[in-house]
Amino acid sequence: MINISIIIPVYNKEKFLKKCIDSVLKQTYTEIEIILIDDGSIDKSKEIISEYVTEYPKIIHSIEEGHKGVSNARNQGLKKAKGKYIVFVDADDYLEPNYLMNLMKFSNFEFVVSGLLEQIYGLTSITTSIETVDSVIDVDSGSVDSIFSKKFFPIFSVVYTKLFKKEIIEKYHLTFKDQQYGEDTLFVLEYLKYVKKIKIISYAGYINLIVENTLSRNYVNNIWECVRNIPNEINGHDKNWQFLFVRSIKLTLLNDVSTFRNFKKQCNIITNDSNFKFASIFLVRSWTNKIILLFLKSKIYWPLFIVFKSKVN
């Protein structure tokens, strides 16, 4: 019986793929299928996938795609998935043996969220990247507002570390948007619209491998176009919208601090955006965000450039 479909998009991950797949095969929870989507790899990833499909034909399935991006790969995986639940894993990450078991303990909830561990490639030590605390968020009661904060939102901005119900994904036709950056966050925010209770567990068993020059750590062209719509998943322009909007601003400004000229260009793109008029210094929660908005609204960019450049360096 297949209860969980684990969807793993693959693009040129030959160095990490075997460890990733092996960690899923070693799970103590065994009612699973693994769907590997090759996104047009030009290294030996395709051969590795073929080897595993041949060895584990009842568990592992593969899809071959041209290089169309991670969103398309995940969407193809969702189409093929047979499990009641969906788990996403990146091909350069890996899982602790009890990861799925700990998620499934709370499968009566519509959404299960766990913590995140990280390991720098080449080192052996594993540290906590995002710590979570056992709790239940009742969306109808308004406690969902706690998600939109510096402390909690990072874990909700990614699709891994979570257990999704496929029934909800299919019923509301949820898919990943075709864009270079921010597609994880958009998918999670869309999913949250149809969830009443969220279970957060303190357990962390997903290890995010920190590898230089991966897509999530590279310069993103036209990043503002990718992130500007994230806040619009929230109805109105309340404090939650404000939090997401300023977050999108910070992601954009951190993206290119190579020169003040480039930084100023990004600032102008943001301030000329039709949504910028809704950004409120009074509604944002933190003083840091208030100051960022104040400088942008006053078109005083140099102090922001100094601060953001120091964060990158």
N, C-alpha and C positions, 0 to 999 in steps of 0.2 A: 504493500500500500504506500502511495506517495502522499505525504502530508505537506512537505516543504519542497519548493522548487528554489534551488540556489542558482541565481543568474550571475554569470561571470563574463563580462566583456573583455576581449583580449586584443591588444594591439602591440606587437613587438615586445613581448614580455618573457622571452625565452629564459632569462636569468632567474626569474622568480616564479614562473608558472607551476613547475612541479611541486614546489613547497606549498603553494596556494592550494592546488588540487588535493595533495596528500593530506593537508590539514582538514579539508572537508570530508575526505574519505575516512578519517580517523575519528569522526564525531561519534560520541556515545549515543546520540539520537540518530537512528538509522533509516527512518521512513522518509527518505529523501531522493531527489533526483538532482543532478548537476547539469546545467545547461551552459555550454561554453560557446560563445559567439566570437568567431575570428573576424575581426574588423579589417581584413585585408593586410594582415601582417606580412612583412617581407623578411623576417628573421626565421628562426626554426620553431616558432610558436605553433604553426599549423601542423608540423610533424609531431610535436609533443601532444597536441590535442588528439591527433589520429591514434597515437599509441594508447592513450588512456581510453578512448572510445572502444578500441579493439579489446582491451583488457577488461573493461567494465561496461559492456554493452547494455546491461539492464539498468545501470545507474546514471551513466554519463552519455549525454547527447550533444551533438555539435551542430552549429549553423555557420555557414561560410557566407561572408558578405564582402563586398568591395569596401574600400576605406570610406565609410560614411559617417564616422564619429560615434562616440560612446552613447549618445541618446538613441540613435537608430539601433545600435547593438542591443541595448537594454529593452527597447520596444519589441524587437524580434524575439528576445528571450521571453518576454511577457506573453506573446502570442503562442509560444510553444509550451508554456508552463502548464503542468497538470496538477500541481499541488494546491491545497487549500490556502497555503500561506506562501509568501514570497520573501526571500532574503537576498539582498544584493551584496556581492563581494567584489572588490577590485582585484585584478590579477596579480598585483605586486604586494598584496596584503595576505595575511593568513589568520587562522582561528585557533583558539585554545580548544581542546577536545570536548569540553562541556558547554561550549558556546550555544549551540542550537538547543540543547536540553534545557538550559536556563531560560532561554527565550520562550520555549514551549510550555513551561510551567505556568505561564500567564496568557496562554493563547485564548482564553475566554474574553480577553480585552480586544478591542478593535485595533489597537496600536500598542506595541511594546517597544520600549526604547532602553538601550543599555549604554554603559560607559564606553570609553575609547582608550586603548593603549597605543603607544607608539614606540618605534624602534628606528634609530638612524641606521641606514644601510652601511654595513661594514663593522658595526658595533654589536655587542651581544646584549647589552643592558636594555631592558624594557621598562618604560616609565608610563605613568598615567598622563594622558593627554587631556581628556575631559572626564572629570569625576561626576558621577550622578548619585543621587540619593533616592532611596526607596520612597515612592510617593504615587498618588493617583491624581491626575488632573481631570476634573469634571468640566468639560467644555461648556455645558449649559449654565453652570454656576458662575461663569466668568473667570474661574481660576486659570483659564488658558492664557490670560494676560501675562502670567508669570513667565511664559515661554519667551516673550519678546523683551529680553534683557541680555545684557552682556554676559551674565553668568550662565544662562540656560540655552540661549539661542544657538550657540555653536554646534551643539549636538543635533539640533533640528535642521541644520543647514546642509546635512549630508544624508544620503540614503542608506549607507551602511550602518551597522550597530542596531538594526531595527527588524521587527517582524511585522510585515504588512499582510492584510487579508486580501486574497485575490478577488473575492466576491465584491469588495468595495471598488477595487481598481477596475474591474470589468463593468460593474453596474453604472459607474459614472464616467466610463471611457477615459480613464486617466492614462496619459502617455508623457514621455519625456520630450520637452521642447527641443527642436533642432538648433542648438546654439553652442558656442565654444565654452561658455562659462556660466555658472549659476543654474544649470538645469536640475541639479540635485535639489536645491532650495525650492525652486518652483514646484517640483513634483511633491515634495513633502508638504508645502503649504496648500497645494490643491487637495492632497489626501486629508489633511486636517479639517477641511470643510465638512467632511462627511463622517467624522468621528465624534462620539459622545464622551468616551472615557479613554484616557491614555494612561498606561502603566509604565512608570519609570522604575528601573531596577538598578541597584547599586553595583551589581556585577558588571565587570568589563572583561570581555574575552575576545575582542576583535583587535588585532594588532595592525596598525597602520604603518607601513614601512615608508620612512621618509627618504625619498630618492631625489637627488638634484636633477633638474632639467625635465621633470615630468610635467605634464600639461598644467596641472593645478598650481605649479610653482613658477611657470613661465610668464613672460609678458603676454597679455591678451590684447589683440587688436580690437578696437571698437568696444572696449569693455562696458562703457556706459550703456550702449544699446543692449547689452546682455543683462545688465542688472537693474536698469531703470524701471522695468515692469514688475520686479519682485514685490515692491510695496503694494502694487495694485491688486494683489491677491487678497488684500484686506479691504473691506468695504468702508468707504469714508476716509477721513484724514485724521483719525484719532491718534492717541499716543502710540499704539502699535504700528500704525502706518508711518508715523514720524520716526520711530526706532528703525524700521526697515529702510526708510528713505535715506536717513543719515548713514546707515550701514552701507548702502549702495554707494553713497558719496565717498566714504572712506576707502572702500575697495577700489574705486576708480582712481582716487588720488594716490593711493599706494602703488598702483600699477605702473606708473611711469614718473619717477623723480630724477631721471637722468639729467635733465636741464630745467631751469626755471621756465624757459620758453614752452617746453612740452607740458609742464605742470600747469602753467597759465592757460594753455589751450584747453586742457581738460576742465579747469575751473570755469571757463567761459561756456563750454558745452553744457555743463551742469546748470549754471545760472540762467542760461537761455532756454532750458528745457521747460515745457509747459507745466510740468508738475512742480517746479521749484517754487512757484508762487504759493503753494499750499504748505511749504515747509515753515513750521512755526517755532521760533525761539522759545516761546512760552510753553509749548506742549511737549517738547523733547525733555526726557527725564534727567539726563546727566549734564553737569556743567561743561564737561568737555565737548559734548555735542552742541550745546548752546553756543559755545565760543566758535566752533567750526562754522555754524550757520551765520553767526554774527559777522565773521570775517568775509564769508562768501557774499552775503547780502550787501556788505559795504564795499565789495570788490577789492579787498585788501588781501592779496594772495601770498605775498612774500613770507610773512610769519608762518603761514600754513606750510609753505614749501620747506622751510627750515625744519619744522616739526616732523613732517611726513618723511623727509629724507633721512632724518636721524633714526626713525623707526625702521627703515629699510636697511640702513647700514649698521 
